[in-house]
Amino acid sequence: MKVRGYAAMKAHAEMTAWEFQRRDLGEHDVSLDIKYSGICHSDIHQVREEWGPALFPMVPGHEIAGIVSQIGSAVTKFKVGDRIGVGVFIDSCRKCASCLKGLQQYCIEGMTGT
């Protein structure tokens, strides 16, 4: 799937329009048409490589909101057209002691950082 975004092509670079290829949608995946994205301090630190070497080109903005455009065959919680937001962490269990305290980064089952 071909998509567009704004990317830093190297460390400390300004953002420029960039087209790139995403992998095909998996059975558990949700694809969304991003309408809004926040650029926060962690994005800036990564583009500047202040937290160590980073991979470039980099499309910053990991806190996003949009409209579901496709769902994988195993997805049951979302449907095309739903408006959704994606936070800093996804895939945590939301049931363990850490998750119940709002500390998904320490989920005993793991999490995915966006």
KOLZA-479484 format. One line per 3 residues: number of its first residue (from 1); their letters; for each residue x, y, z of N, C-alpha, C. Coordinates in nm, 2 decimals, always signed. Layout:
<pts>
NUM = A = X,Y,Z,X,Y,Z,X,Y,Z; ...;
</pts>
This chain:
<pts>
1 = MKV = +0.08,-0.12,+0.00,+0.00,+0.00,+0.00,+0.09,+0.12,+0.00; +0.07,+0.21,-0.09,+0.15,+0.33,-0.10,+0.08,+0.44,-0.02; +0.16,+0.51,+0.07,+0.11,+0.61,+0.16,+0.20,+0.74,+0.15;
4 = RGY = +0.15,+0.85,+0.21,+0.22,+0.97,+0.21,+0.23,+1.02,+0.35; +0.34,+1.09,+0.38,+0.36,+1.15,+0.51,+0.47,+1.26,+0.50; +0.50,+1.32,+0.61,+0.61,+1.41,+0.62,+0.72,+1.35,+0.70;
7 = AAM = +0.84,+1.35,+0.64,+0.95,+1.27,+0.70,+1.07,+1.36,+0.72; +1.15,+1.33,+0.82,+1.29,+1.38,+0.83,+1.37,+1.27,+0.76; +1.44,+1.31,+0.66,+1.52,+1.22,+0.58,+1.66,+1.18,+0.64;
10 = KAH = +1.70,+1.27,+0.74,+1.82,+1.24,+0.81,+1.81,+1.32,+0.95; +1.91,+1.29,+1.04,+1.90,+1.36,+1.17,+1.91,+1.51,+1.15; +1.83,+1.58,+1.23,+1.83,+1.73,+1.23,+1.76,+1.79,+1.11;
13 = AEM = +1.71,+1.71,+1.02,+1.66,+1.76,+0.89,+1.51,+1.81,+0.91; +1.48,+1.91,+0.83,+1.34,+1.96,+0.83,+1.25,+1.85,+0.76; +1.12,+1.85,+0.79,+1.03,+1.75,+0.74,+1.00,+1.79,+0.60;
16 = TAW = +0.99,+1.69,+0.51,+0.95,+1.71,+0.37,+0.85,+1.60,+0.33; +0.77,+1.63,+0.23,+0.67,+1.53,+0.18,+0.74,+1.41,+0.13; +0.68,+1.29,+0.16,+0.75,+1.16,+0.13,+0.64,+1.06,+0.10;
19 = EFQ = +0.66,+0.99,-0.01,+0.57,+0.87,-0.04,+0.65,+0.74,-0.01; +0.58,+0.65,+0.05,+0.65,+0.52,+0.09,+0.55,+0.41,+0.09; +0.61,+0.29,+0.09,+0.53,+0.17,+0.07,+0.51,+0.10,+0.21;
22 = RRD = +0.39,+0.07,+0.25,+0.36,+0.00,+0.37,+0.33,-0.15,+0.34; +0.35,-0.24,+0.44,+0.32,-0.38,+0.41,+0.17,-0.40,+0.40; +0.13,-0.51,+0.34,-0.01,-0.55,+0.32,-0.07,-0.56,+0.46;
25 = LGE = -0.20,-0.53,+0.46,-0.28,-0.54,+0.58,-0.29,-0.69,+0.63; -0.26,-0.71,+0.76,-0.26,-0.84,+0.82,-0.40,-0.87,+0.87; -0.43,-0.99,+0.91,-0.56,-1.03,+0.96,-0.60,-0.96,+1.09;
28 = HDV = -0.51,-0.92,+1.17,-0.54,-0.85,+1.29,-0.52,-0.70,+1.29; -0.49,-0.65,+1.17,-0.46,-0.51,+1.15,-0.58,-0.42,+1.12; -0.57,-0.29,+1.16,-0.66,-0.19,+1.13,-0.59,-0.08,+1.06;
31 = SLD = -0.63,-0.04,+0.94,-0.57,+0.07,+0.87,-0.66,+0.19,+0.88; -0.60,+0.31,+0.90,-0.68,+0.43,+0.92,-0.63,+0.54,+0.83; -0.72,+0.62,+0.79,-0.69,+0.75,+0.72,-0.66,+0.85,+0.83;
34 = IKY = -0.54,+0.88,+0.85,-0.50,+0.97,+0.96,-0.55,+1.11,+0.93; -0.63,+1.17,+1.02,-0.68,+1.31,+1.01,-0.60,+1.41,+1.09; -0.55,+1.36,+1.21,-0.47,+1.45,+1.30,-0.36,+1.37,+1.36;
37 = SGI = -0.25,+1.44,+1.38,-0.13,+1.37,+1.44,-0.06,+1.48,+1.53; -0.02,+1.44,+1.65,+0.06,+1.53,+1.73,+0.21,+1.50,+1.72; +0.28,+1.61,+1.72,+0.43,+1.59,+1.73,+0.47,+1.63,+1.87;
40 = CHS = +0.52,+1.54,+1.95,+0.55,+1.57,+2.08,+0.71,+1.57,+2.10; +0.75,+1.59,+2.23,+0.89,+1.60,+2.26,+0.97,+1.48,+2.22; +0.91,+1.36,+2.23,+0.98,+1.24,+2.20,+1.01,+1.23,+2.05;
43 = DIH = +0.92,+1.28,+1.96,+0.94,+1.29,+1.82,+1.06,+1.38,+1.79; +1.07,+1.49,+1.85,+1.18,+1.59,+1.83,+1.31,+1.53,+1.88; +1.31,+1.46,+2.00,+1.43,+1.40,+2.04,+1.48,+1.29,+1.95;
46 = QVR = +1.39,+1.21,+1.89,+1.43,+1.11,+1.80,+1.49,+1.17,+1.67; +1.42,+1.27,+1.61,+1.47,+1.33,+1.49,+1.61,+1.39,+1.51; +1.63,+1.44,+1.63,+1.77,+1.50,+1.66,+1.87,+1.40,+1.71;
49 = EEW = +1.83,+1.27,+1.72,+1.91,+1.16,+1.77,+1.97,+1.19,+1.91; +1.89,+1.25,+1.99,+1.93,+1.29,+2.12,+1.92,+1.17,+2.22; +1.85,+1.06,+2.17,+1.83,+0.94,+2.25,+1.91,+0.82,+2.19;
52 = GPA = +2.00,+0.85,+2.10,+2.08,+0.75,+2.03,+2.05,+0.75,+1.89; +2.12,+0.66,+1.81,+2.10,+0.65,+1.67,+1.95,+0.62,+1.63; +1.90,+0.68,+1.53,+1.77,+0.66,+1.48,+1.77,+0.61,+1.34;
55 = LFP = +1.66,+0.55,+1.30,+1.64,+0.50,+1.16,+1.58,+0.61,+1.08; +1.63,+0.64,+0.96,+1.58,+0.74,+0.87,+1.55,+0.68,+0.73; +1.46,+0.73,+0.66,+1.37,+0.84,+0.68,+1.28,+0.81,+0.80;
58 = MVP = +1.23,+0.91,+0.88,+1.15,+0.90,+0.99,+1.02,+0.98,+0.98; +0.91,+0.92,+0.99,+0.78,+1.00,+0.99,+0.74,+1.01,+1.14; +0.76,+1.12,+1.20,+0.72,+1.14,+1.34,+0.57,+1.16,+1.35;
61 = GHE = +0.52,+1.15,+1.48,+0.38,+1.17,+1.51,+0.32,+1.04,+1.54; +0.33,+1.00,+1.67,+0.28,+0.87,+1.71,+0.15,+0.87,+1.79; +0.09,+0.99,+1.81,-0.04,+1.01,+1.87,-0.13,+1.06,+1.76;
64 = IAG = -0.22,+0.97,+1.72,-0.30,+1.00,+1.60,-0.45,+0.97,+1.61; -0.52,+1.04,+1.53,-0.67,+1.02,+1.52,-0.71,+1.01,+1.38; -0.80,+0.92,+1.35,-0.84,+0.91,+1.21,-0.97,+0.83,+1.19;
67 = IVS = -0.99,+0.79,+1.07,-1.11,+0.71,+1.03,-1.06,+0.57,+0.98; -1.12,+0.47,+1.03,-1.09,+0.33,+0.98,-1.12,+0.32,+0.83; -1.02,+0.28,+0.76,-1.04,+0.26,+0.61,-1.04,+0.12,+0.57;
70 = QIG = -0.98,+0.03,+0.65,-0.97,-0.12,+0.62,-0.95,-0.19,+0.75; -1.01,-0.31,+0.75,-0.98,-0.40,+0.87,-0.94,-0.54,+0.82; -0.86,-0.60,+0.90,-0.82,-0.74,+0.87,-0.93,-0.84,+0.90;
73 = SAV = -0.92,-0.96,+0.84,-1.03,-1.06,+0.85,-1.06,-1.10,+1.00; -0.97,-1.09,+1.09,-0.99,-1.13,+1.23,-1.03,-1.01,+1.32; -1.04,-0.89,+1.27,-1.08,-0.77,+1.35,-1.23,-0.77,+1.38;
76 = TKF = -1.27,-0.76,+1.50,-1.41,-0.76,+1.54,-1.45,-0.63,+1.62; -1.35,-0.56,+1.67,-1.39,-0.44,+1.75,-1.41,-0.31,+1.67; -1.36,-0.31,+1.55,-1.37,-0.19,+1.47,-1.44,-0.22,+1.33;
79 = KVG = -1.49,-0.12,+1.27,-1.55,-0.14,+1.14,-1.51,-0.02,+1.05; -1.51,-0.03,+0.92,-1.47,+0.08,+0.83,-1.57,+0.19,+0.86; -1.51,+0.31,+0.87,-1.58,+0.43,+0.90,-1.58,+0.48,+1.05;
82 = DRI = -1.53,+0.39,+1.14,-1.52,+0.42,+1.28,-1.41,+0.53,+1.29; -1.44,+0.62,+1.38,-1.34,+0.73,+1.42,-1.26,+0.67,+1.54; -1.13,+0.67,+1.53,-1.05,+0.61,+1.64,-0.93,+0.70,+1.67;
85 = GVG = -0.88,+0.68,+1.78,-0.75,+0.75,+1.83,-0.65,+0.64,+1.86; -0.53,+0.66,+1.84,-0.42,+0.57,+1.87,-0.32,+0.64,+1.97; -0.30,+0.59,+2.09,-0.22,+0.65,+2.18,-0.07,+0.61,+2.17;
88 = VFI = +0.00,+0.64,+2.27,+0.15,+0.61,+2.27,+0.17,+0.46,+2.28; +0.09,+0.38,+2.35,+0.10,+0.24,+2.37,-0.02,+0.17,+2.31; +0.00,+0.05,+2.24,-0.11,-0.03,+2.20,-0.07,-0.18,+2.24;
91 = DSC = -0.17,-0.26,+2.23,-0.15,-0.41,+2.25,-0.13,-0.45,+2.40; -0.14,-0.36,+2.49,-0.13,-0.40,+2.63,-0.26,-0.48,+2.67; -0.25,-0.56,+2.78,-0.36,-0.65,+2.81,-0.48,-0.57,+2.88;
94 = RKC = -0.45,-0.46,+2.94,-0.55,-0.37,+3.01,-0.61,-0.44,+3.13; -0.56,-0.55,+3.17,-0.61,-0.63,+3.29,-0.52,-0.65,+3.40; -0.39,-0.65,+3.38,-0.29,-0.67,+3.48,-0.28,-0.55,+3.58;
97 = ASC = -0.21,-0.57,+3.69,-0.20,-0.46,+3.79,-0.14,-0.33,+3.73; -0.04,-0.35,+3.64,+0.02,-0.23,+3.58,-0.07,-0.16,+3.49; -0.14,-0.23,+3.41,-0.24,-0.17,+3.31,-0.35,-0.10,+3.39;
100 = LKG = -0.40,-0.16,+3.50,-0.51,-0.10,+3.58,-0.46,+0.02,+3.65; -0.33,+0.04,+3.67,-0.28,+0.17,+3.73,-0.25,+0.27,+3.62; -0.27,+0.24,+3.49,-0.24,+0.33,+3.38,-0.10,+0.33,+3.34;
103 = LQQ = -0.03,+0.22,+3.37,+0.11,+0.20,+3.34,+0.13,+0.09,+3.24; +0.07,+0.11,+3.12,+0.07,+0.01,+3.02,+0.21,-0.02,+2.97; +0.31,+0.07,+2.99,+0.44,+0.04,+2.95,+0.51,-0.08,+3.03;
106 = YCI = +0.44,-0.11,+3.14,+0.49,-0.22,+3.23,+0.40,-0.34,+3.22; +0.32,-0.35,+3.12,+0.22,-0.46,+3.11,+0.30,-0.60,+3.11; +0.25,-0.69,+3.19,+0.31,-0.82,+3.20,+0.31,-0.90,+3.07;
109 = EGM = +0.21,-0.87,+2.98,+0.20,-0.93,+2.85,+0.27,-0.86,+2.74; +0.33,-0.74,+2.78,+0.40,-0.66,+2.68,+0.31,-0.56,+2.61; +0.37,-0.47,+2.54,+0.29,-0.37,+2.47,+0.37,-0.33,+2.34;
112 = TGT = +0.31,-0.25,+2.26,+0.38,-0.20,+2.14,+0.38,-0.05,+2.15; +0.49,+0.01,+2.14,+0.50,+0.16,+2.14,+0.48,+0.21,+2.00; +0.40,+0.31,+1.99,+0.37,+0.37,+1.86,+0.47,+0.47,+1.83;
</pts>
